[in-house]
Amino acid sequence: MAAMEASGPAVLVDGLHKSFRLPHERVHTLKERMLHPLHRATHENFRALSPLSFEVKEGEFFGIVGRNGSGKSTLLKCLAGIYRADGGQAWIRGRLSTFIELGVGFNMDLAARDNIVINGVMLGLSPREARRHVDEVIAFAGLEQFEDLKVKNYSSGMLVRLGFSVLIHVDADVLLIDEVLAVGDAQFQQKCHDQFTAIRRAGKTVLLVTHDMGAVERYCDRAMLLEQGEMTMLGDPHEVGMHYLQVNFERERHEPIAAPTEPQESARYGDRRAEIMRTWFEDAAGLPASSLAHGQPCALCAEVVFAEDVDDPIFGFNLHSNADHNVLAASSERLDAGEGSGTFRAGEHVTFRVRFDNLLAPGRYEVTPAVARGGAWIDRRERLASVVVTSTHSTDAVVDLPYDVSLERSQNSSEALA
Amino acid sequence: MTALGALVRGPTALGHDPARFARLTWTLAVTQFKLKFYGSALGYIWQLMRPLLLFGVLYVVFSVALNFGEGLEYFEVMLLLGVVLYTFVSEGLGSAVNSIVERENLVRKVEFPRMSIPAAAVLTAIFNLGLNLVVVVIFAIVSGVPLHPEMLLQAPLLLLVLIAFVLGLSLLVSALFVRYRDLKPMTDVFLQVLFYATPILYPLETLPENAREWFMLNPFAVVVQQMRHVAIDPSATSPFDLGAGPQLAVAGAIVVVVCVVGYRVFGRMAPRMAEEL
């Protein structure tokens, strides 16, 4: 190892591509084959991965992101040697370890101890190496009291911990990891986070396939975006993450808005002298959207039709978070500044729009539009529409306000440290 | 290993590291065996009961009631030996057929030498055969069968031929089963036919003189019959005393062809097994 160049790529991929045959009708029995010897099963070639080339440097944490079916898992399986690529080549320097799924091959009738050994051997360790690891693995998973319990009696959380622990303890130079982060309770998540940081620090090369843009930004040095088997972006994880989110929105915009995002209107009040016809969200480009990116300008809109003449009505919105906080209360009162909104004639159509910068925490929100006058509802429709706010950050806070961080040490303590 | 590291070659039957193949096969087989051992309250007793029960039934029906083995010394020992050898074939092949499909989860998610799976199924059957043969030996000693020295050389050789035959068949059907799912019932039928086409519950000597040599086309029959001759009763007809040269050559060729074809077919299918499952 030492004789090798330290700066060379740990993973080199050159023109790797892969197609799958999708048979139109699957010949599943020899009998059918015998009865129709001339009948060649027709099939379609589905190109899962177009010729792809990239390098991952030694010690780099490399993210692979993309929608479902974009070919990222196929790429990982080709690199792992689970699929045979149709063409192109890939080189991997050092010991390789792959985690497509946690706890693959756990035998439910065996104790954790035996399973760890089998898993280790499966991943390429010798039985002796695998046995040496057992205690560490069990300690990391925090399962000391349960090591002789059959795995089938484990809770799902315990299984996940065991699987992740096995993953972490294989002594590999290059790790291929597919979507295994979002597991376990908070305490375990913290452990995993520490472990990932430790892996980074240990200078291991990691290729991580994930949907979690937060993880991409937190851990990755570089990231790659795959779309329909092609690499559309390679570079800074933050930019790739933003681009990925944007691509997703655009697609959603062109697809009809899925039914589940329309909430059931829970109640309607008012004398109906005016009616709220519909309400919707608009993104930065002013187009209707079912999801909004954090940090971008956006708008809340409602269309109102008047049935009678009304003087100085007030238009308003309440925006509720999933936890039922009222995170935004906006109304046209502010617009009027005491003068009133004017008189609206019967049959008049009005579009009421509230523009704001989206500083909401990621999550799902529901909006209640209302028209009122003199303290009485004209029309109020509870939770008429909903929207999902996406972000590369996640937060437990109600909103996600922009902030700067600074640390200033007092003179004394910095001297003491020096 | 170049400066670029190792070229990723995709999955194969044996992998690129023979030691890894051997370790994995061994570990898988030992696990399987352990599970059978500890799997139920009576554990290994059940493993042993299967051939013994079959033996018991066959013995009562054919030997006691129908007098099949009349005039043959040690017929019951021969019957038990035959049943134990047949149990090995049916267990090995029977568990190998769907072994790849049963381990689908592994095949699709981990890179490892694919041949380990059917090989481990056969190896587990070999472990059982070993233990069952101990029972046969005890039974033979109790029945007063004298030790025939040439057996010590021939018996292991015969067992090796049998294992090669079973392994070859297992590789062939386990690989093809991924694509052709009716191979399981076909294998079951084959095993049934194999049982009756082999002089296990009837002695070869009860067959008409001119029919005996044709049974020697069946490699399993040759192994069983020679085993009887060399290990239990030298007066039992040896396949090599039948004047059935051509038939024996065919039986030998069958074993070789099964091994070669099984290995080749498995090798061809191994790289794409993960996608076809």
Interface residues (C-beta under 8 A of the other chain):
Chain A: M4 E5 G8 P9 A10 L12 F20 V27 H28 T29 L30 K31 R33 K77 C78 L79 A80 G81 I82 Y83 R84 A85 Q89 A90 W91 I92 R93 G94 T98 I100 E101 V104 G105 N107 D109 L110 D114 V117 I118 V121 M122 L123 G124 S126 P127
Chain B: T2 A3 L4 G5 A6 L7 V8 R9 G10 P11 A19 R20 R23 L24 T27 L28 T31 K34 L35 G39 R103 N105 L106 R108 K109 V110 E111 F112 L176 R179 Y180 R181 D182 L183 M186 P271 R272 A274 E275
